Amino acid sequence: MKTYLAVVVLLLASGAAWAADLDGIWKGTMETPMGAMENTITLQASGETLTGMVKTDMFEAKAEKGAIKGDKVSFVISMDFGTLTYEGALVGDELKFKVTGPDGSTTELNCKRQK
């Protein structure tokens, strides 16, 4: 029983090591009503917390309320016209997001890790 408990504690303590490796620069394009918009997303993970920046031709904004749960990723950016919510998952060297605008509309954004 003690051995089983020790293994469980060890697995729980190492859980952060299993979290998605998100640190770095990610680039992708999403379609908007104004046309294609290039995105450069810089992320840094600390445990289950995610911070970073999103930069496009039209704006630059800080990623807020960032969270990581396994391979699932989410954060929001706030701008004058409202909040954009990024929710997605890490699949290999791609981040696949669903981006939700202030009006509830959604678009897909697939980003590739820059090396």
N, C-alpha and C positions, 0 to 999 in steps of 0.2 A: 504494500500500500504506500509506503514511504517513497519507493522508487517511482510509482505512478504519479504521486503528487509532485515530486521533483521534476519529472518530465513535463507535466502540465505547466508548472511555474516557469520552466525554461522556455517552453513554447510561447507562452504569453509574453514573457519578457523580450523575446526576439521577434515579436509580431511586427514591430516597426521596420525590421530588416526586410520583411516581405512586402512592404508597401511599394507602390509603383515608383520607379526612378523617373522623376519629372524635371529635375534640375536641368536648365539649359534654355536654348532658344528654339522656338517652334515657328514654322511659317506655313501659311495656307491662304486660300482664297475663298471668300464666300460671296454668293450672289445676293445683291440688294436691289431695291427698286431703282437705285441710281446706277446700277451696273456692278461689275466685279470689284470687290474690295480686298486688297492684299492685307493680311494680318501678320504681324510679328509679335509673338507672345514670349516673354521672358519669364520663366518660373523658377521658384526656389521652394523646396519642400523641407519642412521640419516636423518630423513625426506625421501627424494627420493634419497639419496646418500647411496651407499653401499661400505664398505671396508672389507678387510679380507685377508686370506691366503689359498692357496691350497697346500696340502702336499700329496705326493705319495712315493712309495719306490724309485722312480728314481729322484724326484726333489721336491723342495719347492719354491713357487713363490707367490708374492704379487698380490692380486686382484686389478686391476686398472680399471678406467672408469666405476665403478659400478653404476647401476641405478635400481630404483624400480618404477614401475608404476602399482599401484593396486597389483595384484598377480603376475605380470610379473617381472622377475629378469634378469639382464644381467651384465657381467663383462668380462674382458680379463686378461690373464696372458701372460707375455712376457718372452721368454727363448732364449737361443743361437740359436736354430733351427727355431724360429719364434714365432708367437702369436697363442694362443688358445682362442677361443671365446666361452663363456658359455652363453646360452640363454635358459630361461625356465620359469617355473611357480611354485608357491607354491600350493600344493594340500594337504590339511590337514597337516600332519606332514611329508610330502615328498616334496622334491624339484626335479622336473623332468626337466633335462637339455638336450639340444642338444648341443654337443661340436663340434665346427668346427676347424679343424687343418689348418696350414699354406698352405696346398695344396688344401684346399676346401673340404676335406673328412669330414664326420660327423659320430658321434657315440652318442648313448644314454647313459645318466648317471642319474640314479635315486638314490637320497640320502635320507636317513632317519635321522630325528632329533635325536640326542643323548641326553638322559635324565640323 
